[in-house]
Amino acid sequence: MTALFSGANPASAGGDPSPDTTPLIPQARTATARVSRRNGQRQWGKVGQWTVPAGLQPTVLRDELIELGDAFRAYQVGRPDLSVLATLLERRARAFNSWADVTGDDALRQESQRAQKAAQETHRQGAGPRALAGTADAAGAVAVDGPVVERLLTAGQAAHARDVLDYAAAHAPGPQPEVRLAVLLLALRAARAGAGNVNGQDLAGWLGGDAAQVLDQMVDTDWLRLPGTVQEVMASRPEDPAALTVPSLLPDQPRLLGFGKATRSKISGWAQKVVGDRKMRKKKAGVQTKLLALYTAAHTRPDGHLGRDQGSGLGLAQAAAFCALPEDGIAEHVDVLVAADWLTDATARDGRLPGRLTERVLPLGGLL
């Protein structure tokens, strides 16, 4: 079977229509455009943070991925249209699935699955009143009750951010909330190459007086490797940071966090803004409150409400477990977030945590 990734009529490319040449993905592209690429133009490209290699075969797949990247970029500078976005996401899901078939890369398969889920959600949002519910375009701009909110993360990047939260919960080398927060933030420094930089000011801001003890524990369990002593790392300055290595994230290990360099930087910046929020600092928010802030920000709909379904909120047990809290211990941390103007209408009750992000922090919302 010859897979055609675009073009509603195979005959338009010079062939006869037949069951064996049914297009897998709609959207017409001229035969001239295909030929020109194969003659040396646009032999590689980017789809989001993924680079399409020049040698990718079959050529029709490479061409589709290059054109798909162009289509997403064109959509981002045009007028938001959920039907167009849903179609692009469906194309992305099919193309990445084919790319995964060719290369055997599980990260591409996961990206395909995320795109398919995003397409389904975009279709669902398009069926309701857009201005009231709030909808996200591919660039992360969201309309909520009319005005546009510029998001720090796109919907795809927010999905990767939730992957990082899951990774921290599963791979922290200890049950303490301080260890979990450190794993989350340090993994973001080292996500691409297994190595990154950190300084003592960062660590003290994240973990307070527990920073050195947490680093000792992470080094002892070999989750983290440092070029010198923990004391030297704690004394390092922003202008001369210390190197760190996370062995499980090195390139020769199975890829646990499947995203590109730019996405890593965006998610890391997002996490830093959440953890370093000035009003939480004024309320002297502890590590578990910071974890709850990360969890709530990552699990909001475009209108800022917590949880995937209207009015349902978050599962209290899941939120508490991520924060290393008993379920009946989460309420006091919810109260701190309300006092810090992070959450509003939030009350932990009956196994659920309803509420929404305040207007102040809505740009940090995760776009479920």
N, C-alpha and C positions, 0 to 999 in steps of 0.2 A: 504494500500500500504506500502511495506517495502522499505524505502529509502536507497539505496546503494550509498555511496559517492565515491567509487573508485572500479576499477576492471572492465575491459571491458567485461568480461564473467562471469555471476553469477555462472555458473557451476563450475568455478575454485575454488569457496569457498565451494563447496559441495552441491550446490543447482541446480535445473533445471531452465534453462532460461525461462522466461515468461514475458508478458507485465507488470505484477505487480512488477517485480524486475528489471526494467530498471535503470541502474546507472544514478544518477543525475549529477555526476561529474566524468570525466575520470581520468586516472592514476591508474595503477595496484598496489595493495598491497596484499601480500600473506596472505593466511588464517592463517599460523603460526604466522605472526606478529600480526594479530588481536587477536588471542587466547592468545598469550603471554601477551598482554596488559591487557586483561580482567582477567588474572590470577595474576595480581598484579604489572606488570611492566608498567611504564609510565601511571599512572592513571590520570595525569594532565600535562599540558604543557602551552606554550605561543605562541600566534600568534601575532607577532609584540609586541605591548604594552598590549595586552589583555591576561589575564590569563584564561585558560580553566579549570574550576573546576573539581575536581575528581568525584563529584557526578552528573555531567551533564548527562542527558538522552535525547534521546536514546544513547546507548553506541556507535553505529556506527557514530553518529554525533561527539561525543567526540573524537573518534579515528581519524576521518577525520581532525578535527581542530588541534589535536596534530601533526599529520603527515604533515599538511599544514605548521605549524610553522617550522618544521624540513626542509621542502622543500625550504622555503624562505631563511632560514639560509644557506643551502647548495648552493643556487643560488648566494647569496651575496659573497661567497668566490670563486666562479667559474668564468668562462668566460661569460661576458654578452651576452645574446641571447634574442632578443626582443620577438621571438615567444614563448620561454619558459616562459618569464616573463608574457606575455599576458595570457597564459594558467593558470599560478599560480593565477593571479589576478581574472580570471573568476571563478576558484575554490573558491577563498576567497569570492567573491560576493555571490555565491550560498550557501556556508557553513554559512556565517554570516546571510544571509536571513533566513536559517533554524533555526539558533540559536535564532534569534529574534522571530521567530514563537513560539519557545519553551518557551522562557522567557518573552516575551512581552516587551523587552527593546528596546525603540526607538533608542537609541544610536547605538545599533548593526545594526538596519535597515539602519541608516545613513551611517555606515561604509560599509555595503554591497553596497549601492548606490555609494559611493566614489570608491570602488574597481571596480565596473562595469564601471564607467566613465574612470578610469585609464586604464582598460583593452582595452576599445575602443580607447583611445588615443595612447596606446602602439601599437595596431594593425595599427593605422594610421601612426605612426612614422616608423613602420617597412616596410611600403610600399614605403618609400622614401630613398634617399641616407643618410645613417646614419652619416657618417663622416661630412657631410656638415650641416645638420639640427641640429645635436646634440641630443642625447637621454639619458634618465636617467635610471639607473638600480635601483633595490629595495633598494640598500644601499645609493643612492644619488650620485654616481659617474657618471659624464657626459662627453661624448666625444664631443668636439666642435672643428671642423677643425683638428682632430687628437689627440691633447693632452687630458688627462683626468683631469677634474676639480672636486675636492673633495667638495661636497656640504655640507653645515652645516645642511640642512634639507633634508630628503628623500621626494619623491613625496607625500606620505601619510601625513607626518608631515606638508608639505607646505599647503596641503589642509586644515588641522586643523588650521594652521596659518591664512588662509583666513577666516575661521569660527570665529576666535577671532576678526579679524578686523570688520567683520559684527556685532558681538556681541557689540563691542565698539560703533559702529555707532548707533545701535538700543537702547542701554541701558544706555548711558551716561546721568546723571541727569542734563543736561544743554547743551546748544548749543555751548558753547565756545570750541575752539580747545584744550585749555589746559586741560579742563575737559575730553575731549575724549581721549587724550593721556594718562592721568592719569588712566582712566578706563581701557584702554587696558593693560597697564603695571601692574597695581595692580591686575587686574583680573587674569593675568598669575601667579602672586604670590599665589593667593588663589583658583585657578581653581579646584583643586582636593578635598579639604576638606572645602572650604569656609574660610580658614584662612591662613595667611602667615606672613612674616616679611618684613619690609622695614626700611630704615634709612634715616636720613636727607640728607646725601650726595647724595644718589640716587635721592631723590625728587628734590633737587636743580639742579642736572645735567639734569634731564628731563625737568623741568618747570622753572628754573631760579628763579627770584624774585617773581613769581606768585604762588610758591608752597604752601605757608601757606594759601593763599586766596582760592586756589582750594580745599585743604583739608577741610577747613571750610565749603565750599559749599557742598562737598560730605558727610560730617558728618551731616550737617543740613537736607539734603534730605534722610538720613538714607541709602544711598547706601553703606556707609562705617562706620564702628564702630572702635574706638580706645580705648585702655585701659586707656589712660590719655588725656592730652590736645594736641592740634595741636603743640603748642610750644615745648612740651616735645618730640614729634615725630621728629620735625625739628632739635632738638638738639641731637638726638640719633646718635650713631656712628656705623660703620660697625661691630665692635666687640661686640656691645651690641644693636642690632636692636630692633625696636618697633614691637609689634604684631599688626596685623590688621585682621578684620573680614569683609567679604562681605556677608551680610545676604542672598542675592538672590542666592549665590553659595553654601550655606550650604547643607550637604547631605540630609536633610529632604525636600529640595525644588526640583522642577523639574530640571533635569540635563540639563543645558544650554550649557555646554562645555564638549563634550563627548570624552575625550581622557585620556590616562594613565599618570602615574607619570613621566616616562622617556620622553614621548612626551611633557608634560608640561615644563619640564626642558629644553628640546632642543629649543622649541619655545620661551621660556622666554630668553634664551641666544641669540637666533637669534635677537629678538626685541631689546635687550640691545646693541648688536653690531651695529645695524642699527642706533638707536637713538644716540649712543655715538660715531659715526664715527668721527675719528680725523680730517679729511679734512672738514667735515661739521662744526665741532667746530671752525676750523680756519676761516671759512667763516661766523662765527657767525649766523649759520642757526637758524631760529626761530622755534616755535612749528609746524606751518603749513608746513614748509619745511620738518621737521622730519616726519610728517604724510605722506607727499607726498613720501618721501623716503621709508617708510614702504609699502605704497600702490604699488609703482612701483616694489619694490623687490618681493612682494608677487604675482604679476601678470605678470610674465615673463615666456617665453618658455625656454627650456633647452639651446638654443643658446644665451639667454640674451635679445632677442627682447621683447618689451612690447606687451601684448595682446595675445589672444589665437590663432588668425589667422595670417598667414604670411602677414606682411606689414600693418596690420590694426591699430596697436597701441591700446591704451586704449580710452575708451569713456571719453571725456573731462568732461562732466557733472557729471558722476559718480565719477571720480577722484576728481573733485573740491568739490563735496558734501561731500565726506569722509573727506577732509581736512578742512571742514567748510569755504569754499571759494566761492565767486561768480565765475562763469565760466570764466569771463574775467579777473579774478585776479590771475589765476594760472600761467600765463606765467612768472612772475617775480620769482616765486619759482622754476620753471623749470630751469630758468637761473642760480639760485644759485646751483642747483644740477649739472648742466653742469660745472660750475666753480669749483665745489668741486670734479670733476672727478668721479661723481656718474653715470651720464647719458651722452650719446653721441648721436649725430644725432637726438636730441630731440627738437621739436618745437611744441608748442600748436597752432593748426590751424584747421579751418573747422570742429570743433566739435570733433577732434581726437587728441591724444597725441602719435605720433609715437616715436620711438627711441629704445635704448637698454642700458642695464647696461654696464659699462666699465669693462675691464678685471680685474681691481682692486677689484671690488665688486661682480664679477660674482658668487663666492661661496655662496653669500647670496640670489641668485635668487630662485624664488618660484616654478619652474618646472610645469607650466601649462600643 
